[in-house]
Every structure is written in C-alpha cells, then in structure tokens.
C-alpha cells in the first residue's frame, strides 16, 4: 500500500475530529474559537458525510481490505478518506467523486469476498456496499436528502447485521431466523427507496425495519449467551445488547419523525451513537489488534466510556427533547465520551506493553 499507516490514521483522525466538531456546532454548542475557522461551516454542514463516509466508511474499508489481503483493495479507504478531506477544503466535486469511487471499489472488494466464500453474511455485506454506493451516487446530485441519509445509515446497519449473522452460525439456528432477517432487509431497502419518493412512507417503513432488526438481533444474536460469561466476551455482549436497545429506539423515533414528531435528533443519534458507536466500542479490542496491529490489555476500564455513552445519550434524547440547551450539553457529553474512549484505548495499549515487555535475544 503506497499510503503509509500513519498517513491513513491521520486522515481518519481528521474526519473524526472535524465530524465531531461539526456535530457540536450543529447541536448549538458554543465554540467561538472553532466557529471562526474557515472549514467549520463545512464540517457542520457535512457532519454526516464526514462521520459516515470519511470516518466509519474508511475504517470499514480498511478492515475489509485487510481481510481480502489485496493491495488494490486499500483504494476504497484511501478514496473515502481523501474524499472527506476534499469536502472539508470546499472541493465538493472532488470530494463527492472520491466517495463514489470509494464505494465502487468497496463493492468490488465484497464481490471478491463472495466469490471466496458464498454465504448469507457475505452476500449481506455485498448488499450493504451497494447501498453505500447508491447513497453516495445520490449525494452527488441531492446533497443530504432523506434518501441519502437513509442509504448511509442502512449501509452501517446492514454491515453490522452481516457481521452478527456470521457470528450467529456458532449457535443452533432457529428455523424462522433467516426468513425473518430477509424480510427485515427487504423492508429496509424499501424504506431507503421510498425515502426518495415519499419521505413519510419511506421513513415509517425504514423505522419499523430498524426496530424489527433490533428485535431480531436481541432474540438470535450470540450476545444473549455470551453476556453470561466473563471478561472480554461479556463486555462485548453488553456493548452489543445496549446497542440493540438503541437501535430499537432509533427505529421508533425515525418512524415518528417521518410522521411529524420533533424527534429527528433522537432518531439520528440513537442510531449513529447509541447503536453504531456501541458496536465500535464492543469490537475495538478485537479489531484494532487485527487491523492496526495495536494490542490492547482488556480490563474493566472499558466499561467507563460505555456507561458514559449510555448516560450522555439518554440525557441528550430525554432532556434535549425539552430544551435546546440540554441537547447541546448532551452533545458535548457525547463528544467527551469519544475522547474518554480514545484515552481508554491508548491506556490499554500502554498496559499491554507493560504486561508484555519485548524480550531481548541473548547474545550467543
């Protein structure tokens, strides 16, 4: 790969930090020093593009490229990271074109994976890539429409569902599990399609599909068994199960917003923070060693940011519904949560080094 790991990590960090700061500005958090920066308005207006395409899309692209073990597959995360940077620099045409290119290469990567292993979860991963490509293509002409947001979030939801479907093979499958999941996926796709033609109907269908998926995951995911274990497996299960609760809340709020209820912030962030970031927190101790070659020492410190995420999001959704000032405070606490989690990961990496010091070769 011609782009070094530090450069890729830097680009990912730029998308994350600018996306978070843009989100804080959108939520009404007063940051005079940030607001005067030239790119601040771009970050606020393109918050979703930076977080989903620039940050999460790049991270998922890196993970998939590592799995394929083909240098060309890294073109997807490189393009998405550079696309987000171009958007920040007000090079909108270049930014959008690079995001479309990233999704197109990502589709090819998943086709390769399906050819190597044709299974329900790999086909679902391919479908999620196609949904991302569709959303980015629509983003070229429609800015941040309901259809674009529905496509982007569905890309993340389907990706996570596919990964959990793969893990569910470790348990005895229920005969109704796969038909139920297929019906949910079909409803999700219908919701995305309808969002560009009948936003109210599309939002209701998509919201009900998200809630149905939350129920499916709660009933059939292996996390319902591993939550009774100890250590890392239990922590991951707690992250997953709490995320499924937020997914159900997000689905209900998404449908309610489509019917006119003022719960847009709750719908987007119960999904983006409550569900997706809970998944990120749960999988980080496993993904980072595999993808970034950063080994983490796991202990109960990881529960701190997870608890803070749940409490800050609950404050944002409940108190924020009643007061814009409370919503801004909730958004600030959400950002602090991400910083605390990042510091937790760094401290866990340092702890690993302390517990596993490098061994020196004895001179012969």
C-alpha positions as a Python dict, from the first residue, in 0.01 Angstrom:
ca = {
    (1, 'X'): (0, 0, 0),
    (2, 'X'): (153, 329, -112),
    (3, 'X'): (-11, 525, 169),
    (4, 'X'): (163, 458, 499),
    (5, 'X'): (-26, 361, 812),
    (6, 'X'): (42, 695, 992),
    (7, 'X'): (-94, 889, 693),
    (8, 'X'): (-410, 678, 685),
    (9, 'X'): (-457, 714, 1060),
    (10, 'X'): (-409, 1089, 1023),
    (11, 'X'): (-676, 1113, 754),
    (12, 'X'): (-916, 905, 963),
    (13, 'X'): (-848, 1129, 1262),
    (14, 'X'): (-916, 1441, 1055),
    (15, 'X'): (-1257, 1304, 952),
    (16, 'X'): (-1342, 1204, 1308),
    (17, 'X'): (-1234, 1528, 1478),
    (18, 'X'): (-1387, 1756, 1215),
    (19, 'X'): (-1705, 1549, 1209),
    (20, 'X'): (-1740, 1565, 1588),
    (21, 'X'): (-1671, 1940, 1598),
    (22, 'X'): (-1919, 1993, 1317),
    (23, 'X'): (-2177, 1794, 1507),
    (24, 'X'): (-2122, 2005, 1818),
    (25, 'X'): (-2176, 2323, 1617),
    (26, 'X'): (-2496, 2180, 1470),
    (27, 'X'): (-2618, 2092, 1820),
    (28, 'X'): (-2572, 2452, 1935),
    (29, 'X'): (-2258, 2409, 2145),
    (30, 'X'): (-2084, 2746, 2176),
    (31, 'X'): (-1728, 2719, 2041),
    (32, 'X'): (-1618, 3067, 1926),
    (33, 'X'): (-1259, 2957, 1860),
    (34, 'X'): (-1376, 2673, 1633),
    (35, 'X'): (-1659, 2863, 1464),
    (36, 'X'): (-1419, 3122, 1323),
    (37, 'X'): (-1215, 2861, 1136),
    (38, 'X'): (-1271, 2857, 762),
    (39, 'X'): (-1367, 2489, 748),
    (40, 'X'): (-1602, 2496, 1049),
    (41, 'X'): (-1913, 2570, 846),
    (42, 'X'): (-1820, 2289, 608),
    (43, 'X'): (-1778, 2049, 900),
    (44, 'X'): (-2116, 2147, 1044),
    (45, 'X'): (-2299, 2117, 712),
    (46, 'X'): (-2132, 1788, 620),
    (47, 'X'): (-2133, 1627, 964),
    (48, 'X'): (-2298, 1306, 843),
    (49, 'X'): (-2073, 1276, 536),
    (50, 'X'): (-1760, 1315, 748),
    (51, 'X'): (-1868, 1069, 1016),
    (52, 'X'): (-2020, 800, 794),
    (53, 'X'): (-1820, 831, 473),
    (54, 'X'): (-1494, 980, 597),
    (55, 'X'): (-1457, 805, 933),
    (56, 'X'): (-1667, 489, 953),
    (57, 'X'): (-1657, 416, 580),
    (58, 'X'): (-1278, 441, 584),
    (59, 'X'): (-1241, 221, 892),
    (60, 'X'): (-1473, -44, 748),
    (61, 'X'): (-1289, -22, 416),
    (62, 'X'): (-954, -81, 588),
    (63, 'X'): (-1096, -379, 777),
    (64, 'X'): (-1230, -534, 456),
    (65, 'X'): (-907, -465, 264),
    (66, 'X'): (-707, -641, 534),
    (67, 'X'): (-942, -938, 509),
    (68, 'X'): (-903, -959, 130),
    (69, 'X'): (-522, -923, 151),
    (70, 'X'): (-503, -739, -180),
    (71, 'X'): (-319, -408, -210),
    (72, 'X'): (-569, -267, -459),
    (73, 'X'): (-850, -308, -203),
    (74, 'X'): (-700, -23, 0),
    (75, 'X'): (-807, 212, -279),
    (76, 'X'): (-1153, 221, -117),
    (77, 'X'): (-1049, 356, 227),
    (78, 'X'): (-789, 585, 67),
    (79, 'X'): (-1053, 736, -161),
    (80, 'X'): (-1309, 781, 118),
    (81, 'X'): (-1053, 944, 349),
    (82, 'X'): (-932, 1180, 74),
    (83, 'X'): (-1292, 1249, -25),
    (84, 'X'): (-1375, 1368, 325),
    (85, 'X'): (-1065, 1589, 325),
    (86, 'X'): (-1170, 1743, -6),
    (87, 'X'): (-1516, 1817, 133),
    (88, 'X'): (-1356, 1998, 426),
    (89, 'X'): (-1140, 2200, 187),
    (90, 'X'): (-1454, 2301, -9),
    (91, 'X'): (-1354, 2091, -307),
    (92, 'X'): (-1704, 1950, -326),
    (93, 'X'): (-1685, 1790, -672),
    (94, 'X'): (-1362, 1609, -593),
    (95, 'X'): (-1491, 1506, -252),
    (96, 'X'): (-1813, 1353, -378),
    (97, 'X'): (-1643, 1184, -673),
    (98, 'X'): (-1389, 1023, -440),
    (99, 'X'): (-1666, 899, -209),
    (100, 'X'): (-1841, 739, -507),
    (101, 'X'): (-1512, 585, -618),
    (102, 'X'): (-1454, 452, -266),
    (103, 'X'): (-1794, 283, -258),
    (104, 'X'): (-1749, 142, -610),
    (105, 'X'): (-1414, -17, -520),
    (106, 'X'): (-1569, -138, -195),
    (107, 'X'): (-1839, -316, -394),
    (108, 'X'): (-1571, -494, -598),
    (109, 'X'): (-1390, -592, -277),
    (110, 'X'): (-1708, -752, -145),
    (111, 'X'): (-1767, -931, -476),
    (112, 'X'): (-1423, -1088, -430),
    (113, 'X'): (-1519, -1191, -78),
    (114, 'X'): (-1844, -1350, -201),
    (115, 'X'): (-1653, -1545, -466),
    (116, 'X'): (-1417, -1676, -199),
    (117, 'X'): (-1696, -1756, 46),
    (118, 'X'): (-2054, -1754, -71),
    (119, 'X'): (-2260, -1736, 249),
    (120, 'X'): (-2561, -1534, 371),
    (121, 'X'): (-2342, -1294, 567),
    (122, 'X'): (-2104, -1224, 275),
    (123, 'X'): (-2397, -1157, 42),
    (124, 'X'): (-2539, -921, 303),
    (125, 'X'): (-2203, -742, 320),
    (126, 'X'): (-2213, -702, -57),
    (127, 'X'): (-2564, -564, -33),
    (128, 'X'): (-2453, -312, 229),
    (129, 'X'): (-2173, -198, -5),
    (130, 'X'): (-2423, -148, -288),
    (131, 'X'): (-2644, 59, -56),
    (132, 'X'): (-2343, 278, 30),
    (133, 'X'): (-2268, 323, -340),
    (134, 'X'): (-2631, 419, -404),
    (135, 'X'): (-2626, 673, -123),
    (136, 'X'): (-2302, 831, -242),
    (137, 'X'): (-2429, 844, -601),
    (138, 'X'): (-2745, 1022, -485),
    (139, 'X'): (-2529, 1252, -272),
    (140, 'X'): (-2373, 1378, -596),
    (141, 'X'): (-2699, 1538, -703),
    (142, 'X'): (-2917, 1571, -392),
    (143, 'X'): (-2684, 1688, -113),
    (144, 'X'): (-2809, 1548, 222),
    (145, 'X'): (-3160, 1434, 130),
    (146, 'X'): (-3369, 1187, 332),
    (147, 'X'): (-3277, 919, 81),
    (148, 'X'): (-2904, 982, 120),
    (149, 'X'): (-2918, 968, 499),
    (150, 'X'): (-3133, 655, 486),
    (151, 'X'): (-2882, 492, 249),
    (152, 'X'): (-2579, 584, 459),
    (153, 'X'): (-2727, 461, 783),
    (154, 'X'): (-2858, 146, 616),
    (155, 'X'): (-2504, 77, 494),
    (156, 'X'): (-2383, 78, 854),
    (157, 'X'): (-2679, -118, 987),
    (158, 'X'): (-2654, -389, 720),
    (159, 'X'): (-2277, -416, 771),
    (160, 'X'): (-2322, -475, 1143),
    (161, 'X'): (-2612, -715, 1085),
    (162, 'X'): (-2398, -917, 843),
    (163, 'X'): (-2115, -943, 1095),
    (164, 'X'): (-2356, -1057, 1366),
    (165, 'X'): (-2515, -1303, 1122),
    (166, 'X'): (-2171, -1456, 1072),
    (167, 'X'): (-2129, -1496, 1449),
    (168, 'X'): (-2478, -1648, 1484),
    (169, 'X'): (-2351, -1953, 1296),
    (170, 'X'): (-2183, -2054, 1620),
    (171, 'X'): (-2523, -2126, 1776),
    (172, 'X'): (-2805, -2355, 1673),
    (173, 'X'): (-3014, -2150, 1432),
    (174, 'X'): (-3387, -2102, 1473),
    (175, 'X'): (-3581, -2206, 1160),
    (176, 'X'): (-3757, -1869, 1144),
    (177, 'X'): (-3443, -1658, 1196),
    (178, 'X'): (-3321, -1635, 837),
    (179, 'X'): (-3664, -1574, 673),
    (180, 'X'): (-3731, -1303, 934),
    (181, 'X'): (-3396, -1139, 860),
    (182, 'X'): (-3461, -1149, 485),
    (183, 'X'): (-3797, -978, 538),
    (184, 'X'): (-3634, -711, 755),
    (185, 'X'): (-3363, -646, 494),
    (186, 'X'): (-3627, -619, 221),
    (187, 'X'): (-3821, -368, 431),
    (188, 'X'): (-3504, -171, 499),
    (189, 'X'): (-3428, -147, 127),
    (190, 'X'): (-3788, -49, 57),
    (191, 'X'): (-3759, 225, 317),
    (192, 'X'): (-3445, 360, 151),
    (193, 'X'): (-3609, 359, -191),
    (194, 'X'): (-3932, 517, -67),
    (195, 'X'): (-3742, 788, 123),
    (196, 'X'): (-3655, 948, -211),
    (197, 'X'): (-4013, 936, -338),
    (198, 'X'): (-4245, 951, -38),
    (199, 'X'): (-4041, 1067, 265),
    (200, 'X'): (-4319, 1000, 514),
    (201, 'X'): (-4391, 647, 395),
    (202, 'X'): (-4021, 575, 349),
    (203, 'X'): (-3939, 696, 698),
    (204, 'X'): (-4212, 486, 856),
    (205, 'X'): (-4109, 170, 667),
    (206, 'X'): (-3741, 226, 744),
    (207, 'X'): (-3812, 295, 1111),
    (208, 'X'): (-4020, -19, 1153),
    (209, 'X'): (-3749, -220, 974),
    (210, 'X'): (-3484, -88, 1215),
    (211, 'X'): (-3698, -178, 1515),
    (212, 'X'): (-3768, -524, 1374),
    (213, 'X'): (-3396, -576, 1321),
    (214, 'X'): (-3332, -476, 1682),
    (215, 'X'): (-3578, -743, 1796),
    (216, 'X'): (-3418, -1000, 1564),
    (217, 'X'): (-3071, -926, 1698),
    (218, 'X'): (-3195, -939, 2057),
    (219, 'X'): (-3354, -1280, 2002),
    (220, 'X'): (-3098, -1455, 1780),
    (221, 'X'): (-2758, -1293, 1833),
    (222, 'X'): (-2497, -1491, 2024),
    (223, 'X'): (-2456, -1194, 2261),
    (224, 'X'): (-2757, -1312, 2460),
    (225, 'X'): (-2546, -1614, 2562),
    (226, 'X'): (-2201, -1455, 2595),
    (227, 'X'): (-2333, -1185, 2829),
    (228, 'X'): (-2332, -1457, 3098),
    (229, 'X'): (-1959, -1517, 3053),
    (230, 'X'): (-1666, -1316, 3189),
    (231, 'X'): (-1400, -1077, 3063),
    (232, 'X'): (-1388, -950, 2706),
    (233, 'X'): (-1672, -1171, 2580),
    (234, 'X'): (-1907, -1033, 2843),
    (235, 'X'): (-1803, -674, 2772),
    (236, 'X'): (-1864, -718, 2401),
    (237, 'X'): (-2205, -868, 2472),
    (238, 'X'): (-2302, -576, 2696),
    (239, 'X'): (-2199, -333, 2420),
    (240, 'X'): (-2399, -526, 2162),
    (241, 'X'): (-2715, -566, 2367),
    (242, 'X'): (-2718, -200, 2471),
    (243, 'X'): (-2670, -111, 2105),
    (244, 'X'): (-2969, -322, 2008),
    (245, 'X'): (-3185, -129, 2254),
    (246, 'X'): (-3076, 198, 2095),
    (247, 'X'): (-3142, 54, 1750),
    (248, 'X'): (-3500, -17, 1852),
    (249, 'X'): (-3537, 334, 1993),
    (250, 'X'): (-3389, 480, 1675),
    (251, 'X'): (-3637, 289, 1460),
    (252, 'X'): (-3935, 414, 1659),
    (253, 'X'): (-3803, 772, 1653),
    (254, 'X'): (-3729, 751, 1280),
    (255, 'X'): (-4088, 648, 1210),
    (256, 'X'): (-4225, 910, 1448),
    (257, 'X'): (-4016, 1183, 1284),
    (258, 'X'): (-4148, 1081, 942),
    (259, 'X'): (-4499, 1134, 1077),
    (260, 'X'): (-4414, 1483, 1204),
    (261, 'X'): (-4286, 1436, 1559),
    (262, 'X'): (-3990, 1662, 1651),
    (263, 'X'): (-3753, 1374, 1724),
    (264, 'X'): (-3507, 1396, 1435),
    (265, 'X'): (-3206, 1440, 1662),
    (266, 'X'): (-3314, 1139, 1866),
    (267, 'X'): (-3361, 923, 1555),
    (268, 'X'): (-3022, 1007, 1404),
    (269, 'X'): (-2815, 987, 1721),
    (270, 'X'): (-2982, 690, 1885),
    (271, 'X'): (-2877, 515, 1564),
    (272, 'X'): (-2540, 680, 1498),
    (273, 'X'): (-2419, 698, 1858),
    (274, 'X'): (-2629, 454, 2056),
    (275, 'X'): (-2614, 168, 1805),
    (276, 'X'): (-2310, 224, 1586),
    (277, 'X'): (-2067, 361, 1847),
    (278, 'X'): (-2172, 89, 2092),
    (279, 'X'): (-2071, -160, 1822),
    (280, 'X'): (-1741, 24, 1771),
    (281, 'X'): (-1667, 15, 2143),
    (282, 'X'): (-1751, -353, 2163),
    (283, 'X'): (-1538, -459, 1866),
    (284, 'X'): (-1241, -225, 1916),
    (285, 'X'): (-1047, -463, 2147),
    (286, 'X'): (-1068, -728, 1873),
    (287, 'X'): (-1048, -519, 1554),
    (288, 'X'): (-756, -295, 1649),
    (289, 'X'): (-512, -581, 1706),
    (290, 'X'): (-617, -742, 1377),
    (291, 'X'): (-626, -430, 1159),
    (292, 'X'): (-397, -170, 1320),
    (293, 'X'): (-168, -421, 1493),
    (294, 'X'): (-229, -244, 1824),
    (295, 'X'): (-272, -491, 2107),
    (296, 'X'): (-490, -387, 2398),
    (297, 'X'): (-491, -505, 2757),
    (298, 'X'): (-855, -559, 2841),
    (299, 'X'): (-993, -494, 3188),
    (300, 'X'): (-1295, -324, 3342),
    (301, 'X'): (-1172, 23, 3244),
    (302, 'X'): (-1355, -24, 2911),
    (303, 'X'): (-1689, -14, 3090),
    (304, 'X'): (-1630, 352, 3185),
    (305, 'X'): (-1676, 509, 2841),
    (306, 'X'): (-1953, 261, 2760),
    (307, 'X'): (-2151, 373, 3066),
    (308, 'X'): (-2078, 737, 2987),
    (309, 'X'): (-2208, 686, 2633),
    (310, 'X'): (-2539, 546, 2759),
    (311, 'X'): (-2590, 820, 3017),
    (312, 'X'): (-2489, 1109, 2791),
    (313, 'X'): (-2709, 985, 2509),
    (314, 'X'): (-3001, 935, 2745),
    (315, 'X'): (-2958, 1293, 2865),
    (316, 'X'): (-2937, 1422, 2509),
    (317, 'X'): (-3251, 1242, 2396),
    (318, 'X'): (-3470, 1296, 2702),
    (319, 'X'): (-3366, 1634, 2842),
    (320, 'X'): (-3270, 1755, 2496),
    (321, 'X'): (-3625, 1694, 2375),
    (322, 'X'): (-3741, 1958, 2624),
    (323, 'X'): (-3459, 2209, 2592),
    (324, 'X'): (-3212, 2306, 2316),
    (325, 'X'): (-2958, 2394, 2586),
    (326, 'X'): (-2986, 2046, 2735),
    (327, 'X'): (-2942, 1895, 2390),
    (328, 'X'): (-2623, 2097, 2344),
    (329, 'X'): (-2495, 1976, 2681),
    (330, 'X'): (-2579, 1621, 2582),
    (331, 'X'): (-2389, 1659, 2255),
    (332, 'X'): (-2087, 1792, 2445),
    (333, 'X'): (-2102, 1491, 2678),
    (334, 'X'): (-2122, 1262, 2373),
    (335, 'X'): (-1801, 1418, 2240),
    (336, 'X'): (-1633, 1383, 2580),
    (337, 'X'): (-1733, 1017, 2575),
    (338, 'X'): (-1545, 964, 2248),
    (339, 'X'): (-1237, 1133, 2394),
    (340, 'X'): (-1258, 917, 2707),
    (341, 'X'): (-1287, 605, 2493),
    (342, 'X'): (-985, 708, 2285),
    (343, 'X'): (-784, 765, 2604),
    (344, 'X'): (-900, 428, 2733),
    (345, 'X'): (-773, 258, 2418),
    (346, 'X'): (-437, 438, 2448),
    (347, 'X'): (-404, 342, 2814),
    (348, 'X'): (-496, -19, 2732),
    (349, 'X'): (-225, -26, 2464),
    (350, 'X'): (29, 106, 2716),
    (351, 'X'): (-86, -152, 2970),
    (352, 'X'): (-32, -429, 2715),
    (353, 'X'): (325, -314, 2664),
    (354, 'X'): (382, -314, 3039),
    (355, 'X'): (240, -663, 3081),
    (356, 'X'): (420, -798, 2773),
    (357, 'X'): (761, -630, 2757),
    (358, 'X'): (967, -711, 2448),
    (359, 'X'): (1206, -998, 2505),
    (360, 'X'): (1571, -941, 2427),
    (361, 'X'): (1768, -1202, 2248),
    (362, 'X'): (2055, -1342, 2444),
    (363, 'X'): (2393, -1300, 2275),
    (364, 'X'): (2536, -1623, 2151),
}
